[in-house]
């Protein structure tokens, strides 16, 4: 929502007259244009705290609800593709899907030509390649040239944004830790005061990378990534990502020792995470865990049985306390 639309909505709901609300902020002609035509060019940043005060909210909330007014043109283009992507995968009509494909291809060509202008467009370029290479013939997956390009960009950067971590997160799907190690050393550890969105993206990136290393039985690299997650948790504690960390730690232990207790524990952590996060699909998680175990240890009836038994153990697992302690997995 535009900030002018949000202000008009809340001011009207609170029955605050325009003359009183905009006193010492805008002249009548200006606030009429501001509210009725979304003309925000006359708004000054130092007005935001006063406007928030008169709306009886915090300045952070004012910016949050009026966020569309603060997006630059590159962000708007990026967000338009995310919306287009959702429509594409939900569209059932073939004609509609074909129309969306043309729009995606146009955006792809735009990102190819402008990716070095802004990190947001480079993130768009990688996102399009990562998400659409299996669906649109003209779009290829990220390759070594793309990786070399972003490494060169990151080498000269001193501050990393949400778009940098989104790029790294998508590259994790196509490259191994050994390919990305030098870039991870640039982007981690996180800055002390980075935003919650950056922290979430940074954790998700490492978790996807760790999963890939486990699937390919690269356990030494997996333990290195696990320890980066450990260090990130110490710096930015997170109950959810602590549970995911413990889940992966016990999965690695199981694959190294084949002791059933570690598989039970892995499955129980997954169930606790699912209780806290409705987006986690237990059946999908169970299948994914089963596939990893079968791939690494061979398909045996005991593996499926262990998972079924593990479901009955969930009630006996104590939920971790709010006080989180972290341990590191050392290489053997």
N, C-alpha and C positions, 0 to 999 in steps of 0.2 A: 504494500500500500504506500502511496505517496504521503509524505509528511503533512502536506496541506489537507489531504482528504482525512487523515487521521485526526488532525487538530480540529477540523470543522465538525467531524462526527462527535468527538468527546465534548467539545464546547457546547454543541447543540443539546446533547444529552444532559449536560449539567446546567442548561438554561442560563449560560453566561452571555450577556449582550456583547456584541462585537466591539462597541465603543469602549466598554470597560475592559474587555479581554486584551485588546490590542493597544491599549494606552501605553505610551512610551516605547512601543515596539514598531508599529506601522501607522501611516496615515490612512484615512478612510479609503481613498482611491486605491492605495496599494493593497490593503487587506481584502478589498472586494475582488481584485484581480487574483490575489493569492488563493482565496477560498473558492471562487467560482470558476477560475480558469487554470488552476494549478500553476500559476505563475510564481515560482519560488525564487526568482533571481534576486529579489529585494531582501530576502531573509539573510540575516547575519548570524554567524556561529555563536556570538556572545548573547544572542537572544534566546538560544535554546534552553538554558537553565531557568530563565524567567517564564518562558512558555510552559515548561514542565511543571514549575511551581504552581502556575495558574490552572493547570489541568489536574493538579494534585497527584502527580506521578513523578518518578525519577527521570533524570535526563537520559539515563541508559535505556529506560523503557520507551521514552519518546523516540529515540533513535531506532530502537528495535522495531517498533510498530510502523515507523515511517521509513524503513530501510531502503525501499525502492528509490527514494530521493537521493540516496548517497551512493548508489551504484554507478560506476563509470560505464562507458559504452562497451568496453570489453567484457565486463561482468554481465551486462545485459545480454550480450551475444552468447556467452557461456550458458547462462541460465535458460535462454531460449532453446538451446540444444537439449538440455536436460529435460525440459518439458516435452520437446519433440520426441525424445527417446521413449518417454513414458507412453505417449500417444501411439507411437509406432508398435510397441510390443502389446498394446491393448487393442489395436485395430483389428477387426475381423474382415472388413471389406477389402478386397484385393485392390480395387481402384484407389481407395483412400490410402492404402499402404504404399502403392506406387507413387502417389503424389508426395507423401512424406519422404520417401526415398530420394526423390529429386531435390527436396529441400535440404536433406542431410548431405547429399553430394555437393550442393552449392556451398554449404557451410564448411565441408571438408576442403574444398578447393580454396575457400577464403582463408582457412586456418593454415593451409600449406604455404600460402603467399605472405602471411602476416605473423607467423609464429615467432619470429625473432623481434617483433615490435614490443610485445608485452608477455609476461609470464602467464597471464590468464589465457591468452590465445594459444600459447604452447600447450597449456593444460587441456584446452579444448581439442587441439590437434591430437594429442595422445589419447584423450578420452574417446574421440570418434574412432580412431584406429583400434583401440582396445575393445570397444563395445560392438562395432559394426563389421569387423573384418570377415566374420563368418556369414554375414547376411547380404552384403553388397559387394559385388565382384571388384569394383574399382577401388575399394578401400582395403589396404593391406595392414597387417599387424605391425606393431612397433618393431624396428630392427636395430642393428648395431649402429647405423648412422644416426638414428634418433637418440640413442643412448649417448653417443659421442657428442652430439649437439648440446644435450642438456648438461652433460658433465662440464662442457666448456662454459656454459652459462653459470652454473653453480660455482665453478672455480673462482669466479669474479664477484660473487655475491657475499654480502655480509649479514643480510637479514632475510629470513625465509618465511614465506607466507603460506596460507592454506593451499594455494595452488601448487606450490613446490611439493608439498606432501601428497597432494592428489596425483601429481605426475609420478612421483616415486611409487605410490600405491598401485597405480596401473602398470608400471614397468615391472613390478614384482611378479605379475602374472606370466611374464614372458622371459624373465632373466633370473639367474641364480644369484645367491648371496655373493659368490666370488666376483660376479660381474658388477655388483652394486656396492661392494664394500667401501670403496673410496668415496662414493657419494653419501653413503650412510654416515660415514665419519664426518662429513661436512654438515649434515642436517641434524645429527644427534651429538651431544645431548640437546634437548630443547632449551629455549630461553626460559628464564625463571617466570616471567610474567606473560607468557604466550596465552592466547585465547583458548577457551574450552573446545572450540571447533578444530583448532590446530592440534590440540592434545589428542582428541578422539581420532582424527585422521592419522596422526603419528603412531598411535597404538595399533589401529587397524592395519596399517601398512606393515608393521613388524610382524603382526600375527599372520597375515597372508603370506609373507615371506617365509616365516617359520614353518607354516603348513606345507609349503612347496618343498622345503628342504627335507622335512620328515617323509613326505610322499616319495621323494627320490632317494631316500635312505642316506642322505648326507648328514650323519649325526653330529660330526664335529662342527660343521657349519651351523646346524640346528642349535647346538648348545651355545655357540657364539651369539646367535640372534636372541636366544632365550635370556642370555645375560644382559644384552642391550635392553630388553624389555624390563628385566629386573632393575637396572639402573634408572630407567625411565619411571618406573613405579616408585622408586625411592624419591625421585625428584617431584613427581606429580602423582600422588596416591590416588588409586581408583579401585573401588570394591569390585566392580564388574571385571575390569582387566586383570585384577589380581586373581580372580577365580579362573579366568582364561589362562593366565600364566601357570597356575597350579595344574590345570587340566593338561596342558601341553607337557609340563614337567613330568607328570605321572605317565603320560603316554610314551614319552621317551624312555622312562625307566622300564615300562612294560616291554617295549620293543628290544631293549638291551638285555633284560633279565628273563622275560616271559613269565614273571611271577603274576598270578591272577589278581592279587590284591591291588596292583597298580592299574589294571584294566577296570576293576570295580570302581576304584577311586576316580579314574578319568570319566567314566560314564556318570557317576554321581555328581561330579562338578558340572558336567554338561546339563544335567537336570536342574541343578540349582540356578544356573545361568538362565535357563529357559523360563523358570518361575519369575525371574526378575525382568526378563526381556521377552515380551510377547512376539517379537519378530523371529525368535529362534524356533525353528521347526524341529521338534524332537525326532520325528521319523527320518528327516533328511540327515540330521546329525548322527543318528544311529547307523544309517546306511553308510555315511562317509567314514565313520569310525570303523565299521565292519570292513569296508573296502581297504582302508589303510592297513589294518591288521592282517587281512588275507594276503595283500600284496607283499607285506614284509615277512610274514611267517609261514605262508602257505595256507590253503583252504582246508580247514579241519572242522568237524562237527563241534568240537569243544569251543571254538571261538564264538559261534552264534550262541551256544549255551551260556557262555560266560556273560554275554550281554543281557540275555534274558534273566539270569540270576542277578546280575547287577541292578536290574530294575527293582528287584525286591529288597535291595540293600539301601535304597535311597533314604528310607525313614530312619535308618540307624546312623547315618552320617551327620555329625554335628555341623550346624551352620557356622561358618567362620565368624569370629567376633568382630566388632567394629575396629578393634585394635589390630592392625595388620602388621605382621612381621614377614620379612622377605628373606629368602635364602637363595644362594646361587648354585647352579648346577655346574660342577667342575668337570673338565675333561678328564677321562680316565686314561 
